Amino acid sequence: MSAPESLHLVIGEEELLVERAVRAALEAAREVDSTADLTRVQVTDLTAPELAELVSPSLFAEGRVIVLQNGQDISKEIADMVLSYVKAPADGVTLVVVHTGGGRSKAAKDLPGQLKKAGAAVTECAKVTKQGDREAFVRNEVRRAGGKIDSEAVATLIDAVGTNLRELAASASQLVSDTDGKVTVEEIRRYHQGKAEVTGFAVAEKAVVGDRAGAMEALRWAMQLGVPHVLVADALADAVRTVARVSAVGRADPFSLAGPLGMPPWKIKKAQAQSRGWDQSGLAEAMQVVAGLNADVKGVAADADYALERAVLRIVAAHSRR
């Protein structure tokens, strides 16, 4: 079996695509070594000795995937160390640099180009903003799940769900699993009228407005019907972060906020309604909850079901304590 690529550059700001690229690098490493470990570290938290230790050769050559997050914020010292390391990478180590493509310093701005010259495997994860690209994404998601969808159904799904790729991916996957694989306009309408409770987004919408009973009922449905833990966690994180961002800018017109926030007006309007009852300390606590939950459902917690239940209850409590 051939060795996995030792250097990856994941460039762009579309979080779902970035996460998938990191996961693909880990899966490739685990095809060679099933015990390969994943370590994520923010470049702003990284010191030179820590980086040297992370990428140093292992005595037993165990597989490791090291993900340097927010490469656009990298310091010159760390950037120089990365570029020096990639000239002679250690066996068994896969280095993944996640970068938005921008950067404040020259070292940060130059890093993607230098990594490409060094032979990095590049995954582009640009924000999906054009309707045609969004439609192509939905078609690909349905195909990935083993289903089929026509153009009218693609447009209907986007109208029903919105432009968030995580929500579109989750809905596409759920629709394929709930049907014979052929996703039609009728199935989409039926799903979004009568089966919204099986998605993580219904759990999130109940939780962020402090509806304890509704959120727990929706969560039980989601778990019973096999919605992946990570999708529920992603939905909770997206809802909390959206409410936090929208509440921070006040009650301005959703259409005027769409550009600065990078969100569709309908989502801003919904978040403005959901932000009632929240204060800054409660939102800060909820943000900590969803940040921890992300790790819990990806293997840190012994019981992912319990981790989700506890997170939902803590978010509702953070909302309701005001």
Salt bridges, closest charged atoms under 4 A:
GLU19 OE2 - ARG40 NH2 2.74
GLU19 OE2 - LYS298 NZ 3.46
ASP80 OD2 - LYS76 NZ 2.85
ASP110 OD2 - LYS106 NZ 2.62
GLU141 OE2 - ARG20 NH1 2.56
GLU141 OE2 - ARG144 NE 3.65
GLU187 OE1 - ARG190 NH1 2.96
GLU205 OE2 - LYS270 NZ 2.72
ASP211 OD2 - LYS206 NZ 3.96
ASP234 OD2 - ARG166 NH1 2.70
ASP238 OD2 - LYS267 NZ 3.15
GLU285 OE1 - ARG321 NH1 2.53
ASP305 OD1 - HIS229 NE2 2.44
